[in-house]
Amino acid sequence: MTETPAIGSSYPRLSTGSSAAVARRLVEIVSLCHGETLSADQLDAVRACVGAQVAATERLHQFPLTNDQEPIFTVNPHGGVPA
């Protein structure tokens, strides 16, 4: 896999071919685990979802963060006491 730094970030960015290889491998794993129970349409939906997730991950990595930045929001469990 070829990596180049993401724009505005020190996080290594995957090349287009590498991103596609990651997506193919993830779909292959799902296929091996659930292939006999998935229809062709469901496998196509998994393929589309995995591709979208890989693209979203690459997009998120374009925004550099430092360790001193506070989160925009926090999550509290249902019925939990706010921190």
C-alpha positions in Angstrom: 0.0 0.0 0.0 1.3 3.4 -1.0 0.9 6.1 1.6 1.2 9.9 1.2 0.5 12.5 3.9 -3.1 13.8 3.9 -3.6 17.5 3.1 -3.2 19.5 6.3 -2.4 16.4 8.4 0.6 14.3 9.3 -1.6 11.2 9.0 -0.5 9.1 6.0 -3.0 9.0 3.3 -3.7 5.9 1.3 -3.4 6.0 -2.5 -6.5 5.4 -4.5 -5.4 1.8 -5.3 -4.6 1.1 -1.6 -8.0 2.4 -0.5 -9.7 0.1 -3.1 -7.5 -2.8 -1.9 -8.6 -2.2 1.7 -12.3 -2.0 0.7 -11.9 -5.3 -1.3 -10.3 -7.0 1.6 -13.0 -6.0 4.0 -15.7 -7.2 1.7 -13.8 -10.4 1.2 -13.8 -10.9 5.0 -17.5 -10.3 5.2 -18.0 -12.7 2.4 -16.0 -15.4 4.1 -17.9 -15.0 7.3 -21.4 -14.5 5.9 -21.2 -15.4 2.2 -23.6 -18.3 2.3 -26.3 -16.2 4.0 -26.0 -13.0 1.8 -27.7 -12.6 -1.5 -26.0 -10.8 -4.4 -27.9 -7.6 -3.6 -26.9 -7.7 0.0 -23.3 -8.3 -0.9 -23.5 -5.3 -3.3 -24.9 -3.2 -0.4 -22.1 -4.3 1.9 -19.6 -3.4 -0.8 -21.1 0.1 -1.2 -21.2 0.6 2.6 -17.5 -0.5 3.0 -16.5 1.8 0.2 -18.3 4.7 1.8 -16.7 4.0 5.2 -13.2 3.8 3.7 -13.8 7.1 1.9 -15.2 8.7 5.1 -12.2 7.6 7.1 -9.8 9.1 4.6 -11.8 12.4 4.7 -11.7 12.5 8.5 -7.9 12.0 8.4 -7.6 15.3 6.4 -8.4 17.3 9.6 -5.4 17.5 11.9 -6.0 17.3 15.6 -3.7 17.9 18.5 -3.8 16.2 21.9 -4.9 19.5 23.6 -8.2 19.9 21.6 -11.3 19.2 23.6 -14.1 17.1 22.0 -17.1 19.0 20.5 -19.5 16.7 22.3 -19.6 13.9 24.8 -21.8 10.9 25.0 -23.6 9.9 28.2 -25.3 6.5 28.5 -29.0 6.4 28.6 -30.1 7.2 32.2 -26.6 8.0 33.1 -25.4 10.9 35.2 -23.8 13.7 33.1 -20.1 14.0 33.8 
